[in-house]
Amino acid sequence: MVKRIYLKLGSSVQLERVSVAALPVTLTVYDDVGLLQEIGSGFYLSLLPKTLRDSFRRWQKYVAPNPDDSSVRRLKLEPINPSNNPEINDSNINFEQIANNFKTNLNQWLNQEGWLNEDGNKDTKIKNILESYYPEKEEIQIFIQTENRDLRGLPWQEWDVLQKFFINHSNTEVSISATNFKRPEQKQILLLDARVRILAVFGDEKLGLDEEKTLIASLEKYGGLIKFLHQPNRETLEQALQESKGWHIFFFAGHSGSDENGKIGWIEINPYERISIENLTTQLEKLIRDKLQLAIFNSCDGLGLANQLTSLSLPYCIVMREPVESLFARRLLRHLLTAFVKGKSLFASMRTARESLRQEFDEDGKHPGKSWLPVIVANPEARSLTWDGMFTERRLDRKWEFLIFAILLIAVIGLPLSILAEFRDVNTLELYAQLYSHLVIYPSLFLWISLYALYRSICLIRQKAKIFWGFTAIVFVFSSIGLALDLNTDPTLLLELKSNATAVVNLQDLAAEFPGYKLFKHELKTIPKDLLNSSQTIDYRGNFTLKKQPIEESVKQFIRIKPQDKQNPNYQAYKSFLRSVLKYRLWNNQLSVSRWFYAFSYFIIFFCGAELFALLIQNLLEPSSVFKKHKYISYLIICDTGLLLWCPFYSYYIHEIKPLLFDTNPELTNLTGIVYLFIFSLLVLTLIVTMTQIKSPKYRYILSFVVIAVVVLTNLVRLWGGVSVIDQMFGIHSNSTFITWLGTITFFIFLSVLIIYLVDNKVRET
């Protein structure tokens, strides 16, 4: 949670009861919910006293110790005449004393003389209200709203009252803002390439800008897409600003300057051409409406630049209040970007950078007051800015999303629909659903939510995720190989055969096709005729003719026989018969269309699990490749849970259906343990990612608890009756398979939509 404190300083007015000019003051405090407190009338701040103004001017003069130094990034609007500044080369100047005098006069004004009531008397209410928020633990963002150049130039963070915020809150920072502003209205457009787009313009190469280029280029590994312009002309700059995909960040390094009122600014885009923000209004207005979030001017005297940009509703701008040399500008950029890409807000990043600059320049006695130069100029209505917050979910064009949706819909409900269309019998669909619920029923219940969660997780990966995409290619190949092997193994599923499928084995081939043929022939005759008429299987020549329809009818009858009767040796012979005749090589030219839908569903289930593994490995090896981690991990948990629910369906087929029909030993043929172990390992990896990658204690504990709860509950279900539940609800002992199926679909659709809504709207990244 973030608290925002707005201190608005209006234009000078004459107090009615006393002949004193002062600035009307409004103090408002907001949190994530809304307005917390507002003090709006009867409070004033006196005008800058002469002592403060004089010390301010003196600090301004010496903050850049040598204006003639080529590393100073000031745009020379007028030639500097050293004779007009006799102290400029005075090696005896005490910079520490200049800074301390300035800070002392600032605090004397704000602590003792400045705050007045409408009677012109001193009033401490503003200070008292500010001090009341010291105990708060969340991030505090402070906005000083004023149109006055001098007030904007003051280092407000050095005021003792605000300094106490810095002591209590490591992420507190002060910005300056306009009093008249318009809320940014920006539409987030979902694109396939959703990287943070950065336009970096470098003016005078003589300033030694290589380090800044390297720092900007380093953002690529955090998901940045950078376009560099080196000493461009105006036409080139305008063309870049007008690119259709827009830019999230505009960065400039070079010479710049502002007028004395801090209202208008210029940048020198090359050694021969300078340009005003006003000249780029058309391009910048569109760019800000689209997506521009931040402008960074690593150059001198940028208050005029920031003023013009914020008047166009730019959310945030970072500038230098006064002239600055290259070394300081480079250090600022390094510290700022390092903090920003690690998840801190722009305010917290500036605070981190300022503290580092204070240690490097102020506290070492090199140049006290140097760390006061950089400032955030913010639109008060802009949302808090983070690096991850500039990313949008990567989305395909709608026509491609629709195509993927159609393909995945085939994986989810294609098999039952193909069974209905091909076999034209609801009873056949019910039989197959009962026998193969892990393929017919499961996808429509849970696979769709796993696939949706997987897609949303992939959308939260930054563009350059080589590990994930490389692993995806490998997964696709191995899943295809695994599927091919599975499709060619025995026993063949009944749904894989055409409704009129017939297999004929000639007399001379019987011994090869059925090892122990004589015993098999003898057992065949013992099968009860009301279950299967074996005389119709062998013709007068001794050829063996198998037809799917009688076999399927016998299966329907067999599953209705009481369990104790199935132990009869004659029924055991029937199981041996099914095991022998449902072999792939006997039917490989009699395969149904539904077989391919079954194959596709099977492929998608395993591919989904492998992709989830790839996402987790990507996050473990490259944590910065993912943004919005709370939402990302929430979707991984949803995906994992959906896949885990496949285990009881698959276990039912392995432990109940196969032994029932084929008299197989589930311990010898069972892959359930391996499958479950794989999915369980995904949950363990998810827990590791949650514990190591999420910095927020609240979400770390909540999501870890959810993962552990899912593991515990699914284990309890698996150990105590999971297979039995599947049997009673959807299996051969279900009295109303379709009603249970549709009812369960309805319930889980509602539950899943609710969960997705909560993840999208309630999960925060702070």
Buried (B, 14 or more C-beta within 10 A) or exposed (E): EBBBBBBBBBEEEEBEEEEBEBBBBBBBBBEEEEEEEEBEEEBBBBBBBEEBBBBBEBBBBBBBBEBEEEBBBBBEEEEEEEEEEEEBEEEEBEBBEBBBBBBBBBBBBBBEEBBBBBEBEEBEBBBEBBEEBEEBEBBBBBBBBBBBBBBBBBBBBBBEBBEBBBEEBEBBBBBBBBBEBEEBEBEEEBBEEBBBBBBBBBBBBEBBBEBBBEBBBBBBEBBBBBEBBEBBEBEBBBEBBEEEEBBBBBBBBBBBBBBEEBBBBBBBBBEEBBBBBEBBEEBBBEBBBBBBBBBBBBBBBBBBBBBBBBBBBBBBBBBBBBBBBBEBBBBBBBBBBBBBBBBBBBBBBBBBBBBBBBEBBBEEEEBBBBBBBBBBBBBBEBEBBBBBBBBBBBBBEEEEEEEEBEEBEBBBBBBBBBBBEBBEEEEBBBBBBBBBBBBBBBBBBBBBBBBBBBBBBBBBBBBBBEBBBEBBEEBBEEBEEBBEEBBEEEBBBBBBBBEEBEBEBEEEEBEEBBEEBEEBBEBBEBBBEEBBEBEEBBEEEEBBEBBBEEBBBBBBEBBEBEEEEBEEEBBBBBBBBBBBBBBBEBBEEBBBEBBBBBBBBBBBBBBBBBBBBBBBBBBBEBEBBBBBBBBBBBBBBBBBBBBBBBBBBBBBBBBBBBBBBBBBEBEEEBEBEEBBEBBBEBBEBBBBBBEEBBEBEEBBEBBBEBBEEBBEEBBEBBEEEBBBBBBBBBBBBBEEBEEBBEEBBEEBBEEBEEBBEEBEEEBEBB
